[in-house]
Amino acid sequence: MENNKKYAYKVLIYQAFVDIKNNATQEEAFHIAYVFHNLALLLVKDFEGMNEAEFWGRINFLQKKLGVKHYKELFESALANEEKFF
């Protein structure tokens, strides 16, 4: 996996933790944690075994269940290096 893509996924996991911390409901926090828990493990393994289609399918679930759209937008922005987030 390319370094810019790895960086974009790291930005996403950080944002997921911020969203969990600041989340209004327990249900929303649960669903965000469920979607992102494997990404944290993959970060440790340098993304070895990453199934991007499965991950984005889970993100689509979040979008349908909670109306969450910012993860895709944030990923694309980080991937394009429009902003340095860290």
N, C-alpha and C positions, 0 to 999 in steps of 0.2 A: 504494500500500500504506500502511496506517495506521502511525503512529509506534510504537504499542505492539507491533505485529507485527514491525516492523523491529527493535525492541529485542530481542524474543524470539529472532529469528534470530541476532542478534549474540551473545546469550548462548550459543546453541548452538555457534557457530563457536569461541568461546572454550573451551567445554567439550570440543569435539573436539580442540583443540590440547593441552589438559591430558591428555586420555585418551591421545593419541598419545605424549606425553612420558612418561607413567607406565605405558604399556602393557606387559604381560607378554610378549607374543609379537610377532614381526615380522609374522605374518599378520594379526593383529588391527589393528595399526597401519596396514598397507597398506589394509585394507578401510575403515577409518575415514577415512583420507586420500582414498581414491577417492570416497567418498560426499560428503565436504565440500569437495572442491577447487573445484567450481563455485560454491558458496556464497560463498567468499572473493572470487571475481571479481564476483559479483553485489553484494556489499557495496560494492565500489569503484564500481559503476555505479548505486548507490542502488536496487538491486533491479530495475532495468529489464530486462524480458525473463524475469523469474522464472517458472518453471513449478512451482508448488507441488505439483501432483499427482506430477510426476516426482521431485521432491526427496523427498517422503514415501514414494514407492515404493522409493526407495533406502534410506531409513531402515527400512522394513519388511524389506528384504533383510538389513540389519545385524541386525535383531531375530531373523530366522530363522537366519542364518548363525552369529551370535555370542551370541545370547541377550541382546543389548543392548536394554534397555527405557527407560533413563533419559532419552533424548533427547526422546521425546514428553512425558514427565512434566515435564521441565525447561521445555520450550517452553510447555506449558499454564500452568505456574506463573508463568513470566515474562510471558506474555501477560495473565494475570489480575492482574499486579503484586502477587502475594502476597508477593514478596520483591524488594527492589532488590539485584541481584547486583553491581553496580558503583557 
